[in-house]
Amino acid sequence: MKSAHSMTRRNFVKSAALAGAVTSWTARSWSQVMGSNSDIFIAVVGFGGRGKDHIGSFSQMKGVRLAALCDADNDILQGQLKRHEGVQGYQDIRKLLENKDIDAISIATPNHWHALGAIWAIQAGKDVYVEKPVSHNVSEGRRIVEFARKYNKIVQTGTQSRSSITGIKQAVEWVKAGNLGKIKISRGLCYKRRDSIGKVDGPQPIPPGVDYDLWCGPALKLPLMRKRLHYDWHWVWNTGNGDLGNQGIHEMDVARWFLGVNELSSSVLSVGGRVGYVDDGETPNTMIIYHEFAGAPILYEVRGLPSKKGADNMDQYKGASIGIVIECEGGHVTVPSYTAAAAYDKDGKKIQEWKGSEDHYANFIKACRSRKIEDLNADILEGHLSSALCHTGNVSYLLGKKATQEEILAAIKSTPGMEEMFGRMLEHLKLNEVDIAKEQLTLGMPLKMDPKTERFIGNDKANELLTRPYRPGFVVPDKA
Ligand SMILES: NC(=O)c1ccc[n+]([C@@H]2O[C@H](COP(=O)([O-])OP(=O)(O)OC[C@H]3O[C@@H](n4cnc5c(N)ncnc54)[C@H](O)[C@@H]3O)[C@@H](O)[C@H]2O)c1
């Protein structure tokens, strides 16, 4: 929303009206008549699942006009265009970005497209709302931050917990004020049921509406070796980041928020595996991760299997399944949702509660108007750091090797908190009748990082995994 830009729109509508050009009006100019000149014109990119929520929110928001929709799957695109009359449709994001009338882009594509889509949009002069994780690897996340700053654009991360102002934010401030003493552990939990995605015995057909070259974009264009193209891309490394980088980034973000650290950890170690079933997924469904920080570590757990074999429910830890537990000298704070938190004393008695959230999409729009990064509840820098903590956890895992229980125990015992987490993980796997003597877990590689440069120290292989080989035409630029 720029005033010169609005003038162009206003003049266009006026002159078009004077010329009586009603019959030749485009959907875009028609929607202009209906709206105000100060409206923010937004396009949603990717709406297989989450993007529908973007569409629903922005299309209802006062002062915002849903002006365009873009999806690489033409069937999904047409489905939404039918519901939103007068909105322009695009299959190719590059064409959408040529549309000068669009002020902002809201991206809910698969992860491998987030950084490139965001950077192209910034270069085209748009503000950006980008889903979590904001990146598919560490390096491209940092690039978005650099582009956002260079081009002076507003870029919000889709981590909606950050808009829990009267809920989680109050709890963060209460802990920061020392009400429970020092933080000993900032613990993230992603106990979320993940079933087998099935197993195919050869390449599968691409859904007919999909432009597969575009869908793959910066990722390798591989034959589809799973049943479902959509959504299950989360569980293969070429396009996804496992549940750590899916659900898990929300909790990683809040765990980092409580600690108040604005950089990557100085060392990381993961242990895990994809166990309990054999399918086409590659990413671990069970995982523990250690991140070292000066004050206290982030300890993180992923569990995709239920509380025990055949059960419907998931485990809980101090009142949360998908949440955060901040363990302090004088008790703990549990964050069990995106909008609430509660503090408990050492005896487990609840002593404080917080709840409530603002609209995260509306917060983005507010900042688009004020042009102030400080108005954003989840500026892209926050999104980059929290996404990157998931990626480095995955890099440790990817460079690991299969190991026995004894080998893992020997390797992790000097890493604070790991042995205790591993013990509970073994118990959980036993209850799921997973025999880790047969289905061996992976002992990740311990990695040291220089948080200033966001590069691993003395490990070329790990540094290679900070980025990826991009396909020609879909390269995330090295420098802003
Ligand atoms: N903030 C949240 O709570 C939340 C919740 C769910 C998902 N998400 C995030 O939203 C994103 C999408 O998840 P999903 O479950 O909807 O995935 P999905 O696979 O169901 O949908 C992705 C859509 O993007 C489209 N797409 C792919 N490449 C495209 C391109 N180049 N241009 C335009 N469209 C393209 C696909 O065709 C598909 O329709 C993920 O990154 C996920 O992490 C966030």
The ligand as a Tripos MOL2 file, in Angstrom:
@<TRIPOS>MOLECULE
LIG
   44    48     1     0     0
SMALL
NO_CHARGES

@<TRIPOS>ATOM
      1 N1          0.9470  -21.9640   10.7460 N.am      1 LIG1
      2 C1          0.3590  -23.1180   10.8390 C.2       1 LIG1
      3 O1         -0.2410  -23.4490   11.8690 O.2       1 LIG1
      4 C2          0.3850  -24.0690    9.6960 C.ar      1 LIG1
      5 C3         -0.5250  -25.1340    9.6500 C.ar      1 LIG1
      6 C4         -0.4620  -26.0190    8.5670 C.ar      1 LIG1
      7 C5          0.5020  -25.8460    7.5880 C.ar      1 LIG1
      8 N2          1.3760  -24.8110    7.6690 N.ar      1 LIG1
      9 C6          2.4090  -24.6280    6.6180 C.3       1 LIG1
     10 O2          1.7570  -24.3100    5.4060 O.3       1 LIG1
     11 C7          2.4760  -24.8440    4.3090 C.3       1 LIG1
     12 C8          1.5290  -25.6300    3.4210 C.3       1 LIG1
     13 O3          1.0770  -26.7600    4.1140 O.3       1 LIG1
     14 P1         -0.1720  -27.6090    3.5790 P.3       1 LIG1
     15 O4         -0.4590  -28.6000    4.6020 O.co2     1 LIG1
     16 O5         -1.2310  -26.6820    3.1390 O.co2     1 LIG1
     17 O6          0.4940  -28.3270    2.3000 O.3       1 LIG1
     18 P2         -0.2540  -28.8760    0.9890 P.3       1 LIG1
     19 O7          0.7090  -29.7310    0.2810 O.co2     1 LIG1
     20 O8         -1.5700  -29.4290    1.3800 O.co2     1 LIG1
     21 O9         -0.5610  -27.5560    0.1420 O.3       1 LIG1
     22 C9          0.4520  -26.8440   -0.5190 C.3       1 LIG1
     23 C10        -0.1310  -26.1920   -1.7650 C.3       1 LIG1
     24 O10         0.8970  -25.4110   -2.3930 O.3       1 LIG1
     25 C11         0.7930  -25.6140   -3.7980 C.3       1 LIG1
     26 N3          2.0620  -25.2720   -4.4460 N.ar      1 LIG1
     27 C12         3.2010  -25.9900   -4.5700 C.ar      1 LIG1
     28 N4          4.1320  -25.2960   -5.2320 N.ar      1 LIG1
     29 C13         3.5620  -24.1020   -5.5490 C.ar      1 LIG1
     30 C14         4.0150  -22.9690   -6.2430 C.ar      1 LIG1
     31 N5          5.2470  -22.8840   -6.7380 N.pl3     1 LIG1
     32 N6          3.1640  -21.9270   -6.3910 N.ar      1 LIG1
     33 C15         1.9050  -21.9930   -5.9170 C.ar      1 LIG1
     34 N7          1.4160  -23.0550   -5.2450 N.ar      1 LIG1
     35 C16         2.2540  -24.0910   -5.0530 C.ar      1 LIG1
     36 C17         0.3870  -27.0630   -3.9410 C.3       1 LIG1
     37 O11        -0.1370  -27.3440   -5.2180 O.3       1 LIG1
     38 C18        -0.6140  -27.2010   -2.8010 C.3       1 LIG1
     39 O12        -1.9140  -26.8510   -3.2180 O.3       1 LIG1
     40 C19         3.5950  -25.6930    4.8990 C.3       1 LIG1
     41 O13         4.8010  -25.0140    4.8020 O.3       1 LIG1
     42 C20         3.1990  -25.8850    6.3340 C.3       1 LIG1
     43 O14         4.3190  -25.9830    7.1840 O.3       1 LIG1
     44 C21         1.3110  -23.9300    8.6830 C.ar      1 LIG1
@<TRIPOS>BOND
     1     1     2 1
     2     2     3 2
     3     2     4 1
     4     4     5 ar
     5     4    44 ar
     6     5     6 ar
     7     6     7 ar
     8     7     8 ar
     9     8     9 1
    10     8    44 ar
    11     9    10 1
    12     9    42 1
    13    10    11 1
    14    11    12 1
    15    11    40 1
    16    12    13 1
    17    13    14 1
    18    14    15 2
    19    14    16 1
    20    14    17 1
    21    17    18 1
    22    18    19 2
    23    18    20 1
    24    18    21 1
    25    21    22 1
    26    22    23 1
    27    23    24 1
    28    23    38 1
    29    24    25 1
    30    25    26 1
    31    25    36 1
    32    26    27 ar
    33    26    35 ar
    34    27    28 ar
    35    28    29 ar
    36    29    30 ar
    37    29    35 ar
    38    30    31 1
    39    30    32 ar
    40    32    33 ar
    41    33    34 ar
    42    34    35 ar
    43    36    37 1
    44    36    38 1
    45    38    39 1
    46    40    41 1
    47    40    42 1
    48    42    43 1
@<TRIPOS>SUBSTRUCTURE
     1 LIG1         1 GROUP 0 **** ****
